Each structure stands twice: as C-alpha cells, then as structure tokens.
Amino acid sequence: MLNQLKSKNLNDIVIEELCTNINTTKVTFFKYFHYKEQVLDYFVMKWLYDRSFEIHCKQFYGEDGLLHLFKSICDDATPGKKIMVSLVNYYSKLTEKPAIIEVSPYEYYLFNQEAFEQKVKPLNLQEVFIYYLSGIKSIDASQYHELVCQLLALMYGVPVQTHIMELDDMYPFYEMGINNLIK
C-alpha cells in the first residue's frame, strides 16, 4: 500500500491489486484487516515501534526528540504526506473508535528485529510525546496533557494544511509548530 500511495490516492487503491502485489488472497487480507485503511493503522504501529526503540536506545531527548519524531514523518515526503492525509481522511469518517489491531510478537520481530531482541516495550503516541516533553526543563508535568493534544493537532493538521496549499515539504511547518508550543 505504501508503494501504491506514491502514485495513487488511497481511494484509488483497490484491495484486489493490493492482494496481487503481495501474493495473497482477499480472504487472507480480510482475516487481518476489516478495510484497507487499517493497513495505515498497522503502518503507524510499526512507526511507533521504531520510535519506541529510539527511546529505548536514548537516541533523542527533549526538543531534539520531538523534532526528530516529526522529521521521521517527513523523511520520504510523498508517501509521508499522503499517509498522513489519508489517515486524517480515514479517521474523520469513522463513526466509532477504530478497531484495535493486535500485533503478535512475531510481527514486532518483523517490524524491528533488534528492538524485539532487546525486549523493547511498544509505546503509544501519547507515551512517546510525554517522554520527549519530559526532557524539556521549561515544561512542567502538569502541562503534558494539553501539549500532547496540541502535538496531535499539529501532527495531523500540518499535512492537511500543506495539502491544501499544494506544498510538498511539511517539516518547516512542524518545526515552527513545535517551537511555538515549547517556547
């Protein structure tokens, strides 16, 4: 799906083509996902596991960690932006909380073998945000909830903003938003 998002919009991707590309059947696909958009949730879980490993290794902290987190969304601009816009579109149409996808230990192994072997605990996005916020001395723990909400709005708002403005590079907007939030 990520490869197809480079050249297509999510609405133009059909499950039959996805299944053909990965040499599986629709029956198998629907065993794991209720609809194609859930593949994006699965991608987010892999992305979060990679971020959890970075935290485990103490690669980034504080403001540098927040900037890196948002930079990781922008590393490959075309699919990164399309994934984010697709997620906004998908989440905005849900009438109830999305179904939780259970990730098996083997899938975590496939996501990041080194992280799995080091028994890295998968963190959710709020935990990742709070970890990096806790490294900023000027921010008190009483501010975490409000800042997490604002970081979520930034994370999903910038892709929509740059999509509407027909801009490719999201990172300057993320950087400006983070700087405004933590200063």
matplotlib code that plots the C-alpha trace (Angstrom):
import matplotlib.pyplot as plt

x = [0.0, 2.8, 4.4, 1.0, 0.4, 3.4, 1.5, -2.2, -4.6, -5.9, -9.4, -7.9, -6.1, -8.2, -7.9, -7.6, -4.5, -3.0, -3.5, -2.0, 1.1, 1.7, 0.7, -2.2, -6.0, -8.8, -9.8, -6.4, -6.4, -9.8, -8.6, -6.3, -8.0, -11.6, -10.9, -7.9, -7.5, -6.5, -3.2, -2.4, -3.0, -0.7, 2.0, 1.6, 2.1, 5.4, 6.4, 5.7, 7.7, 10.7, 10.2, 9.9, 13.3, 14.9, 13.6, 14.9, 18.3, 18.1, 19.0, 17.0, 15.6, 13.6, 13.2, 15.6, 13.4, 10.2, 11.9, 13.2, 9.8, 8.1, 11.1, 10.6, 7.1, 8.7, 11.7, 10.0, 7.8, 5.4, 4.3, 4.7, 2.3, -0.1, -0.1, -0.9, -3.6, -5.1, -5.1, -6.9, -9.4, -9.9, -10.2, -12.6, -15.0, -15.1, -18.3, -16.7, -13.2, -11.1, -10.8, -7.6, -5.2, -3.5, 0.2, 1.8, 5.3, 6.4, 5.1, 7.0, 10.0, 9.4, 8.9, 12.3, 14.3, 16.9, 14.1, 12.3, 15.5, 16.1, 12.5, 11.5, 8.1, 5.9, 4.8, 1.7, 1.9, 1.0, 3.8, 6.3, 5.2, 5.4, 8.8, 10.2, 8.3, 9.7, 13.2, 12.3, 13.2, 10.8, 7.8, 6.1, 4.4, 1.0, 1.3, 1.7, -1.9, -2.5, 0.7, 0.0, -3.3, -1.6, 1.1, -1.6, -3.3, 0.0, 0.8, -2.5, -3.1, 0.1, -0.4, -3.9, -2.6, 0.3, -2.0, -4.4, -1.6, -0.1, 3.3, 5.5, 7.6, 5.8, 8.8, 9.2, 5.6, 6.2, 9.3, 7.6, 4.7, 6.9, 9.0, 5.8, 4.5, 7.6, 8.9]
y = [0.0, 2.4, 1.9, 2.5, 5.7, 7.1, 7.3, 6.9, 8.3, 6.0, 6.0, 4.7, 1.8, -1.4, -4.4, -6.8, -5.0, -4.9, -8.7, -9.3, -7.3, -9.2, -12.6, -13.2, -13.6, -11.2, -13.8, -13.6, -9.8, -9.6, -12.1, -9.4, -6.1, -5.1, -2.5, -1.3, 1.9, -0.3, -1.0, 2.6, 1.9, -1.1, 1.2, 3.6, 0.7, -0.2, 3.5, 3.8, 0.6, 2.2, 5.4, 3.2, 1.6, 5.1, 6.0, 2.7, 3.5, 7.1, 8.3, 11.6, 13.5, 16.6, 19.1, 17.1, 14.1, 16.0, 17.4, 14.0, 12.5, 14.9, 14.7, 10.9, 11.6, 13.7, 11.5, 10.4, 13.3, 11.8, 8.8, 10.5, 13.3, 11.0, 8.6, 11.5, 13.0, 9.5, 9.0, 12.3, 11.3, 7.8, 9.0, 11.8, 9.3, 6.9, 6.9, 4.9, 4.3, 2.3, -1.4, -2.2, -4.4, -7.0, -7.3, -10.6, -11.0, -12.3, -9.1, -7.0, -9.1, -8.3, -4.6, -4.3, -7.4, -5.5, -3.8, -7.1, -8.9, -6.1, -6.6, -3.0, -2.2, -0.7, 2.8, 4.6, 8.1, 9.8, 8.0, 9.0, 12.6, 12.6, 11.1, 13.9, 16.6, 15.3, 16.2, 19.9, 21.6, 24.5, 22.2, 21.1, 17.7, 19.4, 20.7, 17.3, 16.6, 20.0, 19.8, 16.2, 17.4, 20.3, 18.0, 15.7, 18.6, 19.7, 16.1, 15.8, 19.4, 20.2, 17.5, 18.9, 22.5, 21.7, 19.5, 22.4, 24.8, 22.3, 22.3, 19.3, 20.0, 19.6, 19.8, 23.6, 23.8, 21.0, 22.7, 26.1, 24.5, 22.7, 25.8, 27.7, 25.1, 24.6, 28.1]
z = [0.0, 0.9, -2.6, -4.2, -2.2, -4.0, -7.2, -6.2, -3.7, -1.0, -2.6, -5.9, -4.3, -4.6, -2.4, -5.3, -6.5, -3.0, -2.7, -6.1, -5.2, -2.0, -3.5, -1.1, -1.3, -0.3, 2.3, 3.9, 3.7, 5.5, 8.1, 9.4, 8.3, 8.2, 5.5, 3.5, 5.7, 8.6, 6.8, 7.6, 11.3, 11.0, 9.4, 12.3, 14.8, 13.0, 13.0, 16.7, 17.5, 15.7, 17.8, 20.9, 20.0, 19.6, 23.1, 24.5, 23.0, 24.2, 20.8, 21.2, 24.1, 24.8, 21.9, 19.7, 20.1, 19.2, 16.1, 15.1, 15.7, 13.2, 10.9, 10.7, 9.2, 6.5, 5.6, 2.4, 1.6, -0.9, 1.0, 4.4, 3.4, 1.6, 4.6, 6.9, 4.7, 4.2, 8.0, 8.5, 5.8, 7.3, 11.0, 10.1, 8.5, 11.4, 13.4, 16.3, 17.7, 15.2, 15.9, 17.7, 15.7, 17.8, 16.8, 17.5, 18.9, 15.5, 13.8, 16.3, 15.4, 11.7, 12.5, 14.1, 14.9, 17.1, 19.1, 19.6, 20.7, 23.3, 24.5, 23.8, 25.0, 22.3, 23.3, 22.1, 20.6, 23.9, 25.7, 23.1, 23.2, 27.1, 27.0, 24.8, 26.7, 30.0, 28.6, 28.2, 31.5, 31.0, 30.7, 33.9, 34.0, 34.6, 31.0, 29.4, 28.6, 26.9, 25.0, 23.8, 22.5, 20.7, 19.3, 17.9, 16.3, 14.8, 13.6, 11.7, 10.9, 9.0, 6.3, 5.6, 5.6, 3.2, 1.0, 0.6, -0.1, -2.5, -0.7, -0.6, 2.5, 5.8, 8.1, 8.2, 9.5, 12.0, 13.2, 13.6, 15.4, 17.9, 18.5, 19.2, 21.6, 23.7, 23.9]

ax = plt.figure().add_subplot(projection="3d")
ax.plot(x, y, z, "-o")
ax.set_aspect("equal")
plt.show()
